[in-house]
Amino acid sequence: MSQLTIVANIIAKEAHIELVKAELLKLIDTTRKEPGCINYDLHQDNQSPAHFVFYENWQSRELWQTHMGNTHLQQYMAATEGAVASFVLNEMTVIG
């Protein structure tokens, strides 16, 4: 299977920006060491600090799905419950 690109848009509730940011940052080192992770980069919008974007590339969708089931993702979800206003994830394929 071909490489998978993930673009995840996370919008934190205004009162919880720093909490969400801290929890997202915790994901980086562990995820970058996972099998199949090519890159896992977190961005924060310069004009809207509540908006975070993960730009990720994985060797395959199967390896990304393994990542999605890992404990550190479950811990993130528990820690940020009620703190995220919006989460939109796009699975993408490079076409050019």
C-alpha positions, 0 to 999 in steps of 0.5 A: 500500500502507498504512503498515507498522509494525515492532516488532523485539525484540532480546535481547543476551547478557549479556556483550555488552549494550554491544556490541549497544547501540552497534551498534544506535545506529549504525543510527539516523541512517542509517536515518532518512534512508532513503526511506520511513522515518517513524520509527525509534526504539530503546528499552532495557528499564528492568528488563532492559537486555539487551532492546532494541526498535526501533519503526519506521514505513515508508511501505510494505513495499517501502521497508522491504525496501529498508532491510533489504537495505542495507549498514549492516544487514549491517554490524550483523549482522556486528558482532553475530554471536554477541552476540544471544540472540534476535531477533523481528520483527513486521510490523504494520498500524495497525487503529485 
